């Protein structure tokens, strides 16, 4: 093999190694203070919100090519949702979400519908995830807008994620909540804020 051919072969090997570099892995932990999921229920005369910081999951993403090797899984502990009233919490858990049987809501995604080509530390990007929501024992396709920010703290990289979207209760066969004479809307507004930390190598 000539020297020129050796150089070409080495360059091709390096290119293939770069292309096949594994995605960076991140973990979402419920112990992080900034993690929060909220839902807003509205009615003609009153509105209330429920919230929990019991969020876990993982993210695998290739920052050099956001269209490649994406895996997202976010789990929310529904039994920990707090609406501010113990009686209302029990009604939501027992009569509507049925958390004894369906304790979690799980969102999974493996591709972006819209995203920039790359994401570097300090960048902020508005994207759309094409995924699946499993709630109340039912899985449905869902498109979720997300705002991503990549940052670092010391030698660790993190991703901050924020999102707002709507969930239709009939889509997941969840009975429309009713408290006394108050009957809530069938559509719930959901907002999420979380941070995922790079897995130590």
C-alpha positions as CSV (number, residue, x, y, z in Angstrom):
1,X,0.0,0.0,0.0
2,X,1.4,3.4,-1.0
3,X,1.8,6.2,1.5
4,X,-1.0,8.2,-0.2
5,X,-3.4,5.2,0.2
6,X,-2.4,4.8,3.8
7,X,-3.3,8.5,4.5
8,X,-6.7,8.1,2.7
9,X,-7.4,4.9,4.7
10,X,-6.5,6.6,8.0
11,X,-8.7,9.6,7.2
12,X,-11.7,7.3,6.3
13,X,-11.2,5.4,9.5
14,X,-11.1,8.6,11.6
15,X,-14.2,9.9,9.8
16,X,-16.1,6.7,10.4
17,X,-15.1,6.8,14.1
18,X,-16.3,10.3,14.4
19,X,-19.6,9.6,12.7
20,X,-20.3,6.6,15.0
21,X,-19.4,8.4,18.2
22,X,-22.0,7.6,20.8
23,X,-24.6,10.1,22.0
24,X,-24.0,11.8,25.3
25,X,-26.1,10.3,28.1
26,X,-27.9,12.5,30.7
27,X,-30.0,11.6,33.8
28,X,-33.1,13.4,35.2
29,X,-33.2,13.0,38.9
30,X,-36.1,13.8,41.2
31,X,-33.6,15.1,43.8
32,X,-32.9,18.2,41.6
33,X,-34.6,21.2,43.2
34,X,-35.4,22.9,39.9
35,X,-37.4,20.0,38.4
36,X,-41.1,20.7,38.3
37,X,-44.2,19.5,36.5
38,X,-47.5,21.5,36.8
39,X,-50.9,21.1,35.4
40,X,-53.6,23.9,35.3
41,X,-57.3,23.0,35.5
42,X,-59.7,25.8,34.6
43,X,-63.4,26.2,35.1
44,X,-65.8,29.1,34.7
45,X,-65.6,30.3,38.3
46,X,-62.3,28.8,39.6
47,X,-59.0,27.4,38.5
48,X,-56.4,25.4,40.4
49,X,-53.0,23.8,39.7
50,X,-51.3,20.6,40.7
51,X,-47.6,20.2,40.8
52,X,-44.8,17.7,41.6
53,X,-41.1,17.6,41.6
54,X,-41.0,13.8,41.4
55,X,-39.6,13.5,37.9
56,X,-37.0,11.0,36.6
57,X,-35.7,9.8,33.3
58,X,-32.9,9.9,30.8
59,X,-31.8,11.7,27.6
60,X,-29.4,10.5,25.0
61,X,-28.5,13.1,22.4
62,X,-25.7,13.7,19.9
63,X,-25.0,17.5,20.1
64,X,-23.1,17.4,16.8
65,X,-26.2,16.1,15.0
66,X,-29.5,16.5,16.8
67,X,-31.2,14.5,14.1
68,X,-29.3,11.3,15.1
69,X,-29.3,8.9,18.1
70,X,-32.0,10.7,20.2
71,X,-33.7,8.9,23.1
72,X,-35.8,10.7,25.6
73,X,-37.7,9.2,28.5
74,X,-39.4,11.3,31.2
75,X,-41.4,9.7,34.1
76,X,-43.7,11.7,36.4
77,X,-44.9,10.3,39.7
78,X,-48.7,11.1,39.5
79,X,-49.4,10.0,43.1
80,X,-47.2,12.9,44.3
81,X,-49.2,15.6,42.5
82,X,-50.3,18.3,45.1
83,X,-53.2,20.6,44.3
84,X,-53.1,22.4,47.6
85,X,-56.0,20.5,49.3
86,X,-55.8,17.0,50.7
87,X,-59.4,16.1,49.8
88,X,-58.9,17.3,46.2
89,X,-55.6,15.4,46.0
90,X,-57.4,12.2,47.1
91,X,-60.1,12.7,44.5
92,X,-57.6,13.3,41.8
93,X,-55.6,10.2,42.7
94,X,-58.5,7.8,43.4
95,X,-61.3,8.9,41.1
96,X,-59.5,10.4,38.0
97,X,-55.9,9.4,37.6
98,X,-56.4,6.1,39.5
99,X,-52.7,6.1,40.6
100,X,-52.9,2.8,42.4
101,X,-53.3,1.2,38.9
102,X,-51.5,3.8,36.8
103,X,-48.8,5.4,39.1
104,X,-46.8,7.2,36.4
105,X,-47.1,9.3,33.3
106,X,-44.3,8.4,30.8
107,X,-43.2,10.4,27.8
108,X,-40.8,8.9,25.2
109,X,-39.3,10.3,22.1
110,X,-36.7,9.3,19.5
111,X,-36.7,12.2,17.1
112,X,-37.1,15.9,16.6
113,X,-39.6,17.2,14.2
114,X,-37.9,20.6,14.3
115,X,-34.5,21.4,15.7
116,X,-31.2,23.1,14.8
117,X,-28.5,20.9,13.4
118,X,-26.3,21.2,16.5
119,X,-26.3,22.4,20.1
120,X,-23.3,23.8,21.9
121,X,-22.8,24.9,25.5
122,X,-24.5,28.2,26.0
123,X,-26.9,27.7,23.1
124,X,-30.7,28.0,23.4
125,X,-32.9,26.2,20.9
126,X,-36.6,25.9,20.3
127,X,-37.5,22.4,19.1
128,X,-40.4,20.1,18.6
129,X,-40.2,16.5,19.9
130,X,-42.2,13.7,18.1
131,X,-43.0,11.3,20.9
132,X,-45.5,9.1,22.7
133,X,-47.3,9.8,26.0
134,X,-48.4,6.9,28.2
135,X,-51.0,8.1,30.7
136,X,-53.8,6.2,32.5
137,X,-52.7,3.0,30.7
138,X,-53.1,4.6,27.2
139,X,-50.4,5.5,24.8
140,X,-50.8,8.2,22.2
141,X,-48.6,10.0,19.8
142,X,-47.9,13.6,20.8
143,X,-45.8,16.5,19.5
144,X,-44.3,18.5,22.3
145,X,-42.6,21.9,21.9
146,X,-39.5,22.2,24.0
147,X,-36.9,24.9,24.8
148,X,-33.4,23.4,25.2
149,X,-30.4,25.1,26.8
150,X,-27.0,23.4,27.0
151,X,-24.7,24.5,29.8
152,X,-21.9,23.4,32.0
153,X,-21.0,23.5,35.7
154,X,-17.5,22.6,36.5
155,X,-16.6,19.7,34.2
156,X,-20.2,18.5,33.9
157,X,-22.6,19.3,31.1
158,X,-26.3,19.7,31.6
159,X,-29.4,20.3,29.5
160,X,-32.2,22.6,30.8
161,X,-35.6,21.8,29.3
162,X,-38.8,23.8,29.4
163,X,-42.1,22.9,27.8
164,X,-45.8,23.9,27.7
165,X,-48.5,21.8,26.0
166,X,-52.1,20.5,26.5
167,X,-53.4,17.1,27.4
168,X,-57.0,16.1,26.5
169,X,-58.5,14.0,29.3
170,X,-60.9,12.0,27.0
171,X,-57.9,11.0,24.9
172,X,-56.6,9.0,27.9
173,X,-60.1,8.0,29.2
174,X,-59.7,10.1,32.3
175,X,-63.0,11.2,33.8
176,X,-63.5,14.9,33.8
177,X,-62.9,16.2,37.3
178,X,-65.9,17.6,39.2
179,X,-65.8,19.1,42.6
180,X,-69.2,20.1,44.2
181,X,-70.8,22.2,41.4
182,X,-67.5,22.9,39.7
183,X,-66.9,20.9,36.5
184,X,-63.4,21.4,35.0
185,X,-62.4,21.7,31.4
186,X,-61.5,18.5,29.6
187,X,-58.2,20.0,28.4
188,X,-55.4,20.4,31.0
189,X,-52.5,22.8,30.5
190,X,-49.2,21.2,31.4
191,X,-45.8,22.9,31.9
192,X,-42.5,21.2,32.6
193,X,-39.1,22.5,33.8
194,X,-36.2,20.1,34.3
195,X,-32.5,19.7,34.2
196,X,-30.7,16.6,33.0
197,X,-27.1,16.0,34.0
198,X,-24.4,14.3,31.9
199,X,-23.6,10.8,33.1
200,X,-20.1,10.6,34.5
201,X,-17.7,8.9,32.1
